[in-house]
Amino acid sequence: MNKVPMTSRGAERLREELQELKSVRRPQIIQAIAEARAHGDLKENAEYHAAREQQSFTEGRINEIEGKLSNAEVIDVSKLNANGRVVFGATVVLVNVETDEQVSYQLVGDDEADIKANRISINSPIARALIGKVEGDIAEVKAPAGVKEYEILEVKYV
């Protein structure tokens, strides 16, 4: 199976969520199921069915996270030195050539992408246009509204 790139920060977040699910949520759900069973008839016991549904969701999420972590190729961005090239994990400061609007994005794995936090997927059109470029280069991004040009002002590995 192919390894999926992930930043060390993204992997740490997944490990923390996994720990929370296993050590806190799972015991809470087991307790809720036990309490619901104590109430008697399980056929018409809404609390029991709700707890079982939560258990199913939680176990599914645990399996999903464990799968992602087992297939992850964790990359420590702070130890990268790509000679100023845009690579996975880099933070890139861009300026839109037309509007002079300045933005900053970190290129991360699909699971870590969060546009509100300026983290974009390595598979996004913007990231694909930026890969391999250096400061001063112009990247042409094919967007639904047409081609947009961005000048790369700075590439950081933080």
N, C-alpha and C positions, 0 to 999 in steps of 0.2 A: 504494500500500500504506500502511496506517496506521502511524504512528510509535508505538513502544512506549516508555513512560516508563522511565527508568533513572537511578539516581543516578550522580554522577561517580565515586564510589568503586567502584560496581559495574562501570561501563564500564572503569575502570582495571584492575580484576581480570581482566576478560575480555581486555583488551589484553596483560596480562602472560602469561596462559595461552597466548594466540595466539603471542606471541613465543617462549615456551618450546617450544611444539610445532614451530614452524617452524625455529628455530635449533638446538635440541638434539635433540628426539625424532626429527624427520624424518631428519637425518643419521645418527643411531644406527641407525634402521631400514634405511636404504639400505645401511649398512655390514654389518648382519646379513644382509641379502638377498644381498649380494655374497659374503660368507663361506659362506653356505649353498649358493650356486651352485657355488662352488669344490669342494664335496664330491662333486659328480657328480649322479647320477640324481635329478632333481627330483620324479619321481612318488612315490617312497617317502621323501622327505626331510622329516621332521617339522619340522626347524628352518626350512626354507624356507617351509613352509606357515604356521607360526606367525608368522614375520616378515611374510609377506604379509598375514596377518590383522591384525596390529598396524598395518601400513601403511594398510590399508583403514579401520580404526577411527580412526586419527590424521587421515587426510585428511577423513573425515566430520566429525570434531570441528572441524577447521580451517574447513571450509565452514559448519558450524553457527554458530561464533563470528563469522565474517565476516558472515554473514547477520544475526545479532542486532545487531551493531554498526552495520551499514548501515541498519537499521530503528529504531535507538534515538534517542530524543529525550533527550539527556543533560541532567539538571537538577542544578545546583549548589545543594545544600540550604542551604549556609552563606550564600548570597546571597538566599535567599527572605525575603520579608517579607509575610506574609499577614495581618497585623494580628491575630495570635493565633488564627487559624482553623487547623483541622486540614486539611492539604493533603498531596499526594504528597511524600514525603521527610521530613515532620515526625516528630519523636519525641514521643510522647504518654505522659504518666504518668497512669495510671488507678487508680481504686480500685473494687473490686466492692462495690456498695451493700449486698448481703446479708452478705458474709463479711469485709468490711474488708480484703481481700487487695489489696495494691498491686502493680501491674505496669507495665512500661514497654515500649513497642513503637515501632519505626520503621516507617513505611509505605513499602515499596519495590516495585519491579517484580517480576513473577512469577519471573524468573530469579535474583533476588537473595535471595528469601525464605529464611529460616533461623530456625526457631522457637527453636532452641537459643541463637542470638545475638540473640533478641528482634527479629528483622526479619520482618514479616509482609507478605504480598502485598497490594497495593492492591485486589485483587479478592476478598479474604477477607471473610467476613461481618462480622467485627469492624471492619475498615478501612472497609467500605462504611457501617457505622453511624456511624463517627466523622467521615467527610468533611464539612467545612463547619461543624462544631461548634466552640465556643470553651471556654476554661476556665470551669468551673462548670456546664456543660451535662451532662445525663444522656443517655447513649447506650443505646438498647435493642438488644441483639444477639440475633437469633433463632438459637439454637443447637439441635442435635438434642435436648438435654436440657431445652429450654424457653427462655423469654426470660430473659436476664441483663441486669442494669442496671449500667452503669459510669459513675461520675462522673469527668469530666476534671479532673485537678488541675493539669496543666501542659502547655503546648505549646511545644516547643523546635525550633529550626531549626539543627541542628549536623551 
